[in-house]
């Protein structure tokens, strides 16, 4: 009887594990000037996974910061550049549904 219970317990654990598979993907953050919409190069972008606290940092090139191999979850995003106000946001990434997400920030001059 104990062997049967153990066998079914292991099957249940495997099924639960497979149903919560987290795929990795990318987040592309675009930073532009509010008003004329031109890209801001060398903007500082920081994202933080709200669940595990892991922080990722990038500097924009051609107005974009690309973060690869992220896990699904809720991310807090900060974008800032010299002479511009700080902009923050929050985005839920679900890589079980798609493998790439985009966020856009328009920074206002100080």
Secondary structure by P-SEA (a helix, b strand, c coil): caaaaaaaaaaaaaaaaaabbbbbbbbbbbbbcccccccccbbbbbbbccccbbbbbbbbcccbbbbccccccbbbbbbbcccbbbbbbbbbbccccccbbbbbbbbbcc
